Amino acid sequence: MPPTVPPASLPELFAAFNRLTVLIVGDVMLDAYVWGKAGRISPEAPVPIVHVSRTEQRLGGAANVALNVQALGATPLLCAVVGEDAGGDQLLGLLEDKNLSAKGIVRSADRPTTVKQRILAAGQHLLRIDSEVETDLNATEAADLIARYEALLPQADVVVFEDYDKGVLNESLIQHFIAQARRRNIPTVVDPKRKNFLAYRYCTLFKPNLKELREGLKLDFNDTDADRPQFEAAVQRLRELLTPAIILVTLSERGVFSDAPATGRNYIPAHLRAISDVSGAGDTVISIAALCVALGLEAPVLAALANLGGGLVCEQVGVVPIEKDRLLEEAQEAGLLNIIVQTEGPVSIRD
């Protein structure tokens, strides 16, 4: 189990990541890429013709969270459902290639593996093709998933719910999983989507983005200074409905916002980046946040580190895990463990 006293320095924090085990439950998927050159427009329709130069398959969804957790030095345990199909075979093959355990993976003949195929040319994302279903698990699949989760839970220091609305998670399963974790005093961290948004009662950390917050609460507001009271009222409403210990809202190019009883409300601005692709940034943010929660870090510190990591992966094309050494280097340069907590306005950082 992690230490009761949070690490006192960034090197100690990053070394402590290596001792953690993270159970990740939710929607795994296969991210497929077709790279090529677009030289002309098709005579059949006003779309570019892409001449394929290479193809690639990567782990996505909850499996990309596992890659991020692994890249940070911790041990990930995946708990999910895939199909008995070619996509499922490829996904399990990638797990093996990456030295990731498949003990928590349930295979089903009744639902396909989620595959998202991206077409890219000249560094630009032209098209995405999704092959998937969004129906809830049947009774047999749900029972198998519960059995895998309960077998793996005693090994975990923190549980991550990675919900993409593909049907693996529903309100009944979510409440069962959270109750089991709470019974063992294991923190729970949530990356939500719309369908199950209000199902994660009593989780430890809840991390929506701004769009998910609006849709989940059925409210209309912006993240501009003029709408800050409405935004903060929405966060308060979320706290009343779910009772999480920490709320972490990602605000895209505006950075992140954290809210916790001990440290109040904090706005942390984004770092200037040459953005290539935002795909997978949320997976990196939730991975870093989960490890920090397991180690007992306060909300502004974990928010600042997750914000930094999410920005770093946006500099690369496609869904890729974080680079631990680079994250540590930039975190040290920013002095992230010396954050001055402010209840209003942006958090300032000492060098």
C-alpha positions in Angstrom: 0.0 0.0 0.0 1.2 3.6 -0.6 2.7 5.6 2.2 0.5 7.7 4.5 2.7 10.8 4.1 2.8 12.2 0.6 6.3 12.4 -1.0 8.2 15.6 -0.2 9.9 16.1 -3.6 9.1 15.4 -7.2 11.8 12.7 -7.6 10.4 11.0 -4.5 6.9 11.3 -6.0 7.9 9.8 -9.3 9.8 7.0 -7.6 6.7 6.3 -5.4 4.7 5.8 -8.6 6.7 2.6 -9.2 5.2 1.0 -6.0 1.6 1.5 -7.1 -0.9 -0.9 -8.7 -3.8 0.6 -10.6 -7.0 -1.3 -11.5 -8.6 0.2 -14.6 -12.1 -0.9 -15.4 -14.1 0.3 -18.4 -14.1 0.4 -22.2 -11.0 -0.8 -24.0 -10.6 -0.2 -27.7 -8.2 -0.6 -30.6 -6.9 2.6 -32.2 -6.0 1.8 -35.8 -4.1 4.3 -38.0 -3.8 4.6 -41.7 -0.9 6.9 -42.7 -0.5 8.2 -46.2 -0.3 11.1 -48.7 -3.2 13.0 -50.1 -2.2 14.2 -53.5 -5.5 14.9 -55.2 -9.3 15.1 -54.9 -11.4 12.1 -55.8 -13.4 12.4 -59.1 -16.2 10.4 -57.3 -16.7 12.9 -54.5 -15.1 16.1 -53.0 -12.8 14.1 -50.7 -9.0 13.6 -50.8 -7.5 10.4 -52.1 -5.1 9.0 -49.6 -2.3 6.8 -50.8 -1.5 4.5 -47.9 2.2 4.3 -46.8 1.7 2.4 -43.5 -0.8 1.1 -41.0 -0.6 0.8 -37.2 -2.7 -0.5 -34.3 -2.5 0.9 -30.8 -4.2 0.3 -27.5 -6.9 2.9 -26.8 -9.6 3.8 -24.3 -9.0 2.1 -20.9 -6.1 0.3 -22.5 -4.3 3.6 -23.2 -4.8 4.6 -19.6 -3.0 1.3 -18.7 -0.2 2.3 -21.0 0.1 5.7 -19.3 0.1 4.1 -15.9 2.8 1.7 -17.0 4.8 4.6 -18.6 4.7 6.4 -15.2 6.2 3.3 -13.5 3.1 1.8 -11.9 1.5 -1.6 -12.5 -1.8 -1.5 -14.4 -4.5 -4.2 -14.2 -7.1 -4.0 -16.9 -10.7 -5.1 -16.4 -12.8 -5.0 -19.5 -14.8 -6.8 -22.2 -13.7 -7.4 -25.8 -15.2 -9.5 -28.6 -14.2 -12.9 -29.9 -13.1 -11.3 -33.2 -10.1 -10.1 -35.1 -10.1 -6.8 -33.2 -10.1 -8.7 -29.9 -7.2 -10.9 -31.0 -5.2 -7.8 -32.1 -5.9 -6.1 -28.8 -4.8 -9.1 -26.7 -1.7 -9.4 -28.9 -0.9 -5.7 -28.2 -1.4 -6.2 -24.4 1.1 -9.1 -24.6 3.6 -7.0 -26.6 3.4 -4.3 -24.0 3.7 -6.7 -21.1 0.2 -5.8 -19.8 -1.8 -8.4 -18.0 -5.0 -9.7 -19.7 -6.3 -11.5 -16.5 -9.1 -9.0 -16.2 -10.2 -9.2 -19.8 -13.5 -10.9 -20.6 -14.1 -12.1 -24.2 -17.6 -12.3 -25.5 -19.1 -13.8 -28.7 -22.1 -11.4 -28.4 -20.4 -8.0 -28.9 -17.6 -6.7 -31.1 -14.3 -5.2 -30.0 -14.4 -1.4 -30.3 -12.1 -0.3 -33.2 -11.5 3.4 -34.1 -9.7 3.8 -37.4 -8.1 7.1 -38.2 -7.0 8.3 -41.6 -4.1 10.7 -41.6 -2.1 12.5 -44.3 0.6 15.2 -44.0 0.2 15.2 -40.3 -3.5 16.0 -40.5 -6.4 13.9 -39.2 -8.7 13.5 -42.1 -11.3 10.9 -41.0 -12.2 8.5 -38.3 -14.2 5.3 -38.8 -15.8 3.7 -35.6 -16.8 0.0 -35.4 -18.6 -0.6 -32.1 -21.8 -1.2 -30.1 -23.0 0.8 -27.1 -25.5 -1.7 -25.6 -25.1 -2.8 -22.0 -23.4 -6.1 -21.1 -25.7 -9.1 -20.9 -26.1 -11.0 -17.6 -23.3 -13.5 -18.3 -20.8 -10.8 -19.4 -21.6 -8.6 -16.4 -21.1 -11.6 -14.0 -17.8 -12.4 -15.6 -16.7 -8.8 -15.4 -17.6 -8.6 -11.7 -15.7 -11.8 -11.0 -12.6 -10.5 -12.7 -12.9 -7.1 -10.9 -13.3 -8.7 -7.4 -10.4 -11.0 -8.0 -8.0 -8.1 -8.9 -9.3 -5.5 -6.5 -7.2 -6.7 -3.5 -4.0 -5.9 -5.4 -5.0 -2.3 -6.2 -3.9 0.9 -4.6 -6.5 2.9 -6.7 -9.3 2.1 -9.1 -9.8 4.1 -12.4 -13.2 4.0 -14.1 -12.6 4.8 -17.8 -16.1 5.2 -19.2 -16.6 5.8 -23.0 -20.3 5.0 -23.1 -19.7 1.7 -24.9 -21.8 -0.4 -22.5 -19.2 -2.1 -20.3 -20.2 0.2 -17.4 -23.7 0.8 -16.2 -25.1 2.3 -13.0 -25.6 -1.0 -11.3 -22.0 -2.2 -12.0 -20.5 1.2 -11.2 -22.2 1.3 -7.7 -21.2 -2.3 -7.0 -17.6 -1.6 -8.0 -17.3 1.6 -6.0 -18.9 0.0 -2.9 -16.4 -2.9 -3.1 -13.5 -0.4 -3.3 -14.8 1.7 -0.5 -15.1 -1.4 1.7 -11.4 -1.9 1.2 -10.5 1.8 1.6 -9.3 1.9 -2.0 -9.7 5.3 -3.7 -11.7 5.5 -6.9 -11.0 7.9 -9.8 -13.5 8.5 -12.6 -13.2 9.7 -16.2 -16.9 10.0 -17.1 -19.1 10.2 -20.1 -22.7 11.3 -20.5 -24.7 8.2 -20.0 -23.4 7.2 -16.6 -22.4 10.7 -15.5 -24.4 10.8 -12.3 -23.9 7.1 -11.4 -20.5 7.6 -9.7 -21.7 8.6 -6.2 -19.0 8.6 -3.4 -16.1 8.3 -5.8 -12.8 9.9 -4.6 -12.0 12.0 -7.7 -14.4 12.9 -10.6 -12.8 14.3 -13.8 -15.2 15.6 -16.5 -14.2 18.0 -19.2 -16.3 21.2 -19.7 -18.5 19.6 -22.3 -19.2 16.6 -20.2 -20.0 18.8 -17.2 -22.5 20.8 -19.2 -24.1 17.7 -20.7 -24.1 15.6 -17.6 -25.9 18.3 -15.5 -28.0 19.6 -18.5 -26.7 23.1 -18.0 -25.6 25.8 -20.4 -22.6 28.0 -19.5 -19.2 28.9 -20.9 -15.8 28.8 -19.2 -15.2 32.5 -19.8 -14.7 35.0 -16.9 -18.2 36.2 -17.4 -19.7 32.8 -16.8 -17.4 31.8 -14.0 -20.2 32.0 -11.3 -22.4 29.7 -13.4 -19.5 27.3 -13.9 -18.7 27.2 -10.2 -22.4 26.8 -9.4 -22.3 23.7 -11.7 -19.3 22.3 -9.9 -21.1 22.9 -6.5 -24.2 21.1 -7.9 -22.0 18.2 -9.0 -20.5 18.0 -5.5 -24.0 17.9 -4.0 -25.1 15.0 -6.4 -22.0 12.8 -6.3 -20.2 13.8 -3.0 -16.7 13.2 -4.5 -13.6 14.2 -2.4 -12.1 16.0 -5.4 -13.5 17.4 -8.6 -11.1 18.0 -11.4 -12.4 19.7 -14.6 -10.3 19.9 -17.7 -10.8 23.2 -19.6 -8.9 22.5 -22.8 -6.7 25.4 -23.8 -7.6 27.2 -20.5 -6.0 24.5 -18.3 -7.8 22.7 -15.4 -9.9 23.5 -12.4 -9.8 21.7 -9.1 -12.3 21.7 -6.2 -11.7 20.0 -2.8 -12.9 20.9 0.7 -9.4 21.2 2.1 -7.9 23.4 -0.6 -10.9 25.2 -2.1 -11.3 26.1 -5.8 -8.2 26.5 -8.0 -7.7 27.5 -11.6 -4.5 26.3 -13.2 -3.7 27.8 -16.6 -2.5 25.6 -19.5 1.1 25.6 -20.6 1.9 27.0 -24.0 2.3 24.1 -26.5 2.5 23.4 -30.2 -0.6 21.3 -30.3 -0.6 18.4 -32.8 -3.4 16.2 -31.6 -5.5 16.2 -28.4 -6.4 12.5 -28.7 -5.6 10.6 -25.5 -4.9 13.7 -23.4 -7.7 12.9 -21.1 -6.3 9.4 -20.6 -3.0 10.9 -19.5 -4.7 13.3 -17.1 -6.7 10.6 -15.4 -3.6 8.3 -15.1 -1.5 11.0 -13.4 -4.4 12.1 -11.2 -5.0 8.5 -10.1 -1.4 7.9 -9.0 -1.4 11.2 -7.1 -4.7 10.3 -5.4 -3.2 7.0 -4.3 -0.2 8.8 -2.8 -2.4 11.3 -0.9 -1.4 14.5 -2.8 -3.6 17.5 -2.4 -5.9 18.6 -5.3 -4.0 21.6 -6.6 -0.8 19.6 -6.8 -2.3 16.7 -8.6 -4.2 19.0 -10.9 -1.1 20.9 -11.8 0.9 17.8 -12.6 -2.0 16.2 -14.6 -2.4 19.5 -16.5 1.2 19.5 -17.4 1.1 15.8 -18.6 -2.0 16.3 -20.6 -0.4 19.2 -22.5 2.8 17.2 -23.2 1.0 14.3 -25.0 -0.9 16.9 -27.2 2.4 17.7 -28.9 2.4 14.3 -30.6 0.1 12.9 -33.3 -2.1 10.0 -32.3 -2.9 8.4 -28.9 0.4 8.0 -27.1 1.4 7.5 -23.4 3.3 10.1 -21.4 7.1 10.2 -21.2 7.9 10.0 -17.5 11.4 11.5 -17.6 10.2 14.5 -19.6 7.2 15.0 -17.3 9.5 15.0 -14.3 11.9 17.4 -16.0 9.2 19.9 -16.8 7.5 19.5 -13.4 10.8 20.4 -11.7 11.3 23.4 -14.0 7.8 24.6 -13.1 8.2 23.9 -9.3 5.0 22.0 -9.1 5.4 20.9 -5.5 5.6 24.6 -4.4 2.2 25.6 -5.5 0.7 28.4 -3.5 -3.0 27.6 -3.0 -5.4 30.4 -3.8 -9.2 30.1 -3.4 -9.9 32.5 -6.2 -8.1 33.2 -9.5 -5.3 31.2 -11.1 -2.9 29.2 -9.0 0.6 30.7 -9.0 3.7 28.5 -9.1 7.1 29.3 -7.5 10.3 28.4 -9.4 
